Amino acid sequence: MTEKLEIYKCNVCGNIVEIINPGAGELVCCSVPMEHLEEKSSDEQMQEKHVPIVTIEGENKTIRVGSIAHPMEQNHYIIFIEAISPDKKYLKRKFLYPNEEPKMELKSCGYDKFLARELCNIHGLWSSEYNN
């Protein structure tokens, strides 16, 4: 059974799918079951470049990828950064491209709590919870 906002990847062609409406079926692409991308939140060797970090400036919040800036090269970059409300009703996402700074601004975000996620094209899905 899939769950809302889960992310799956085809390891053959690279398609990435996010679940909008959960169902019982298996996700298949290129005649192969898709890989469910599990959210990682800590990995001593890579977390400094992957775990989303939330900072506050006035009423605005900024999500940056890693305490050390993640590389944004042609073959290794952050695909997107997003913030998800606790009830999964609201989602704000910013798609990124090579050579862009890996950050997203949340202007006047009314949430004291949300899940920050990012997807690295090589190292997968990473998340952290923001609790003010």
Backbone as CSV, one residue per row, in Angstrom:
resi,resn,N_x,N_y,N_z,CA_x,CA_y,CA_z,C_x,C_y,C_z
1,MET,0.842,-1.192,0.000,0.000,0.000,0.000,0.883,1.250,0.000
2,THR,0.655,2.127,-0.935,1.404,3.374,-0.983,0.780,4.397,-0.040
3,GLU,1.559,5.433,0.304,1.070,6.503,1.178,1.286,7.851,0.509
4,LYS,0.423,8.790,0.836,0.488,10.143,0.290,1.886,10.735,0.463
5,LEU,2.408,11.325,-0.615,3.696,12.019,-0.695,4.927,11.114,-0.668
6,GLU,4.740,9.795,-0.728,5.892,8.911,-0.896,6.485,9.158,-2.282
7,ILE,7.786,8.936,-2.406,8.466,9.142,-3.679,9.089,7.823,-4.129
8,TYR,8.905,7.523,-5.428,9.428,6.301,-6.033,10.287,6.665,-7.235
9,LYS,11.305,5.832,-7.502,12.212,6.080,-8.621,12.368,4.819,-9.455
10,CYS,12.381,4.998,-10.763,12.688,3.897,-11.677,14.200,3.845,-11.831
11,ASN,14.788,2.720,-11.481,16.242,2.568,-11.579,16.712,2.211,-12.981
12,VAL,15.770,2.132,-13.929,16.135,1.880,-15.322,16.221,3.206,-16.087
13,CYS,15.118,3.983,-16.082,15.082,5.217,-16.880,15.232,6.492,-16.064
14,GLY,15.085,6.390,-14.723,15.245,7.567,-13.874,13.963,8.322,-13.569
15,ASN,12.799,7.876,-14.088,11.542,8.538,-13.743,11.375,8.594,-12.230
16,ILE,10.829,9.711,-11.740,10.532,9.863,-10.319,9.052,10.183,-10.192
17,VAL,8.367,9.468,-9.279,6.928,9.599,-9.097,6.627,9.895,-7.639
18,GLU,5.695,10.811,-7.394,5.235,11.087,-6.035,3.772,10.673,-5.925
19,ILE,3.413,10.045,-4.818,2.055,9.560,-4.622,1.144,10.720,-4.211
20,ILE,0.098,10.924,-4.989,-0.911,11.944,-4.693,-2.125,11.282,-4.044
21,ASN,-2.532,10.152,-4.611,-3.668,9.394,-4.095,-3.203,7.970,-3.827
22,PRO,-3.093,7.565,-2.550,-2.584,6.226,-2.204,-3.421,5.097,-2.795
23,GLY,-2.750,3.989,-3.063,-3.431,2.820,-3.593,-2.713,1.542,-3.201
24,ALA,-3.316,0.416,-3.572,-2.769,-0.880,-3.177,-1.850,-1.480,-4.237
25,GLY,-1.836,-0.923,-5.436,-1.054,-1.515,-6.517,0.437,-1.265,-6.395
26,GLU,1.202,-2.046,-7.154,2.653,-1.890,-7.202,2.998,-0.914,-8.319
27,LEU,3.913,-0.012,-8.055,4.346,0.939,-9.072,5.430,0.291,-9.915
28,VAL,5.219,0.276,-11.235,6.136,-0.371,-12.161,6.472,0.608,-13.280
29,CYS,7.732,0.643,-13.661,8.184,1.462,-14.785,9.236,0.641,-15.523
30,CYS,9.256,0.713,-16.834,10.219,-0.059,-17.633,10.147,-1.554,-17.300
31,SER,8.944,-2.033,-16.984,8.673,-3.437,-16.646,9.367,-3.902,-15.368
32,VAL,9.785,-2.956,-14.511,10.477,-3.271,-13.257,9.798,-2.503,-12.122
33,PRO,9.600,-3.134,-10.933,9.041,-2.391,-9.806,9.916,-1.173,-9.463
34,MET,9.261,-0.062,-9.160,9.986,1.160,-8.807,10.503,1.066,-7.379
35,GLU,11.618,1.749,-7.117,12.216,1.779,-5.780,11.540,2.862,-4.935
36,HIS,11.079,2.476,-3.747,10.540,3.451,-2.803,11.714,4.170,-2.150
37,LEU,11.783,5.503,-2.287,12.883,6.257,-1.691,12.560,6.554,-0.232
38,GLU,13.309,5.955,0.642,13.141,6.178,2.078,13.814,7.494,2.458
39,GLU,13.169,8.263,3.331,13.758,9.510,3.812,14.894,9.195,4.774
40,LYS,16.042,9.799,4.513,17.184,9.659,5.416,17.314,10.970,6.185
41,SER,17.671,10.867,7.452,17.828,12.091,8.245,19.196,12.182,8.899
42,SER,19.930,11.088,8.877,21.286,11.163,9.418,22.162,10.100,8.776
43,ASP,23.354,10.506,8.489,24.379,9.631,7.945,25.676,10.376,8.212
44,GLU,26.423,9.902,9.138,27.599,10.635,9.589,28.527,11.059,8.461
45,GLN,28.567,10.293,7.389,29.485,10.617,6.303,28.925,11.660,5.341
46,MET,27.579,11.774,5.227,27.017,12.672,4.222,26.054,13.707,4.750
47,GLN,25.653,13.631,6.013,24.586,14.509,6.481,24.936,15.994,6.398
48,GLU,26.200,16.341,6.540,26.568,17.753,6.497,26.289,18.374,5.135
49,LYS,26.084,17.554,4.104,25.775,18.087,2.778,24.367,17.741,2.303
50,HIS,23.579,17.031,3.116,22.271,16.581,2.650,21.089,16.910,3.558
51,VAL,21.254,16.903,4.842,20.116,17.125,5.736,19.662,18.584,5.634
52,PRO,18.365,18.817,5.377,17.854,20.183,5.294,17.984,20.909,6.640
53,ILE,18.446,22.159,6.580,18.622,23.002,7.763,17.688,24.202,7.616
54,VAL,16.867,24.471,8.644,15.942,25.613,8.609,16.500,26.728,9.474
55,THR,16.555,27.936,8.909,16.970,29.120,9.657,15.837,30.134,9.609
56,ILE,15.803,31.021,10.607,14.735,32.021,10.703,15.340,33.417,10.611
57,GLU,14.719,34.245,9.784,15.089,35.651,9.671,13.791,36.446,9.733
58,GLY,13.479,37.013,10.897,12.197,37.708,11.072,11.063,36.704,11.005
59,GLU,10.091,36.957,10.127,8.967,36.025,9.962,9.220,35.025,8.841
60,ASN,10.342,35.147,8.175,10.667,34.260,7.063,11.570,33.124,7.520
61,LYS,11.371,31.970,6.887,12.200,30.804,7.159,12.915,30.428,5.862
62,THR,14.132,29.930,5.986,14.901,29.488,4.828,15.340,28.055,5.060
63,ILE,15.142,27.212,4.045,15.623,25.831,4.096,16.863,25.778,3.212
64,ARG,17.977,25.391,3.807,19.230,25.205,3.080,19.574,23.720,3.125
65,VAL,20.241,23.249,2.101,20.622,21.843,2.057,22.020,21.695,2.626
66,GLY,22.070,21.117,3.825,23.326,20.822,4.494,23.933,21.983,5.250
67,SER,24.699,21.647,6.263,25.446,22.665,6.999,26.658,23.100,6.188
68,ILE,27.089,22.253,5.273,28.096,22.580,4.258,27.327,22.558,2.940
69,ALA,27.423,23.615,2.151,26.634,23.708,0.915,26.822,22.476,0.021
70,HIS,25.698,21.930,-0.413,25.709,20.769,-1.306,26.209,21.193,-2.690
71,PRO,27.014,20.354,-3.351,27.447,20.690,-4.708,26.248,20.791,-5.649
72,MET,26.324,21.695,-6.584,25.257,21.851,-7.577,25.894,21.799,-8.967
73,GLU,26.405,20.619,-9.291,27.112,20.382,-10.546,26.187,19.695,-11.540
74,GLN,26.578,19.621,-12.793,25.756,19.001,-13.836,25.389,17.553,-13.514
75,ASN,26.301,16.802,-12.905,26.033,15.383,-12.648,25.735,15.081,-11.181
76,HIS,25.698,16.096,-10.314,25.399,15.899,-8.887,24.775,17.184,-8.344
77,TYR,23.462,17.117,-8.089,22.759,18.322,-7.634,21.475,17.969,-6.890
78,ILE,20.895,18.967,-6.248,19.615,18.818,-5.554,18.515,19.064,-6.573
79,ILE,17.595,18.114,-6.712,16.495,18.222,-7.671,15.422,19.170,-7.136
80,PHE,15.066,19.012,-5.856,14.092,19.925,-5.256,14.266,20.000,-3.757
81,ILE,13.702,21.069,-3.192,13.569,21.262,-1.744,12.094,21.501,-1.506
82,GLU,11.552,20.969,-0.399,10.145,21.205,-0.110,9.878,21.277,1.381
83,ALA,8.756,21.912,1.722,8.262,21.983,3.099,6.852,21.406,3.089
84,ILE,6.576,20.488,4.028,5.287,19.794,4.078,4.662,20.027,5.447
85,SER,3.395,20.472,5.455,2.691,20.693,6.723,2.470,19.362,7.430
86,PRO,2.325,19.379,8.767,2.155,18.129,9.521,0.963,17.284,9.061
87,ASP,-0.113,17.925,8.596,-1.288,17.176,8.143,-1.206,16.782,6.664
88,LYS,-0.107,17.111,6.011,0.142,16.811,4.602,-0.866,17.471,3.661
89,LYS,-1.515,18.550,4.114,-2.452,19.288,3.267,-1.744,20.334,2.419
90,TYR,-0.632,20.845,2.938,0.074,21.925,2.253,1.511,21.524,1.989
91,LEU,1.958,21.871,0.789,3.313,21.544,0.384,3.832,22.707,-0.461
92,LYS,5.032,23.145,-0.158,5.688,24.140,-1.001,6.975,23.499,-1.496
93,ARG,7.176,23.563,-2.818,8.340,22.904,-3.420,9.038,23.875,-4.368
94,LYS,10.362,23.800,-4.350,11.165,24.569,-5.294,12.060,23.596,-6.040
95,PHE,11.935,23.572,-7.375,12.809,22.757,-8.203,14.101,23.525,-8.437
96,LEU,15.210,22.808,-8.398,16.525,23.421,-8.577,17.232,22.813,-9.777
97,TYR,18.239,23.531,-10.248,19.030,23.087,-11.383,20.503,23.284,-11.062
98,PRO,21.392,22.601,-11.782,22.820,22.788,-11.531,23.201,24.271,-11.518
99,ASN,24.156,24.602,-10.677,24.695,25.953,-10.502,23.791,26.900,-9.707
100,GLU,22.623,26.443,-9.239,21.782,27.260,-8.366,22.166,27.007,-6.921
101,GLU,21.912,27.983,-6.059,22.165,27.793,-4.631,21.099,26.855,-4.061
102,PRO,21.481,25.824,-3.308,20.497,24.861,-2.781,19.760,25.410,-1.547
103,LYS,18.802,26.323,-1.793,18.003,26.874,-0.704,16.615,27.255,-1.209
104,MET,15.670,27.329,-0.267,14.305,27.738,-0.567,13.837,28.651,0.559
105,GLU,13.217,29.772,0.195,12.702,30.711,1.184,11.213,30.504,1.373
106,LEU,10.780,30.540,2.629,9.364,30.435,2.983,8.971,31.776,3.590
107,LYS,8.406,32.632,2.791,8.034,33.957,3.273,6.750,33.866,4.086
108,SER,6.794,34.396,5.293,5.636,34.435,6.188,4.970,33.076,6.340
109,CYS,5.755,32.033,6.463,5.233,30.682,6.675,4.596,30.627,8.057
110,GLY,3.323,30.337,8.128,2.599,30.334,9.391,2.782,29.083,10.227
111,TYR,3.575,28.149,9.772,3.727,26.898,10.497,4.850,26.952,11.509
112,ASP,4.560,26.460,12.717,5.583,26.316,13.746,6.256,24.955,13.637
113,LYS,5.674,24.103,12.787,6.174,22.747,12.625,5.953,22.317,11.174
114,PHE,6.979,21.752,10.533,6.825,21.189,9.198,7.990,20.247,8.911
115,LEU,7.828,19.444,7.873,8.878,18.535,7.427,9.594,19.191,6.256
116,ALA,10.901,19.326,6.348,11.721,19.839,5.251,12.339,18.625,4.557
117,ARG,12.189,18.544,3.224,12.757,17.425,2.460,13.526,17.955,1.262
118,GLU,14.503,17.169,0.833,15.222,17.471,-0.405,15.579,16.168,-1.081
119,LEU,15.700,16.250,-2.402,16.046,15.070,-3.186,17.330,15.330,-3.960
120,CYS,18.355,14.558,-3.636,19.647,14.616,-4.335,19.596,13.590,-5.469
121,ASN,20.040,13.974,-6.651,19.948,13.056,-7.792,20.827,11.811,-7.619
122,ILE,21.799,11.846,-6.723,22.665,10.682,-6.504,22.391,9.998,-5.160
123,HIS,22.238,10.776,-4.093,22.152,10.223,-2.738,20.746,10.120,-2.172
124,GLY,19.725,10.396,-2.967,18.355,10.145,-2.563,17.678,11.231,-1.753
125,LEU,16.660,10.800,-0.993,15.737,11.670,-0.281,16.194,11.883,1.167
126,TRP,16.244,13.149,1.594,16.691,13.509,2.928,15.658,14.414,3.581
127,SER,15.495,14.313,4.905,14.489,15.138,5.573,14.938,15.527,6.976
128,SER,14.281,16.561,7.479,14.435,16.960,8.877,13.137,17.638,9.285
129,GLU,12.819,17.533,10.572,11.607,18.177,11.085,11.966,19.508,11.692
130,TYR,11.130,20.509,11.380,11.294,21.835,11.976,10.225,21.993,13.033
131,ASN,10.634,22.287,14.263,9.728,22.557,15.395,10.162,23.864,16.027
132,ASN,9.331,24.872,15.926,9.690,26.162,16.534,9.197,26.218,17.959
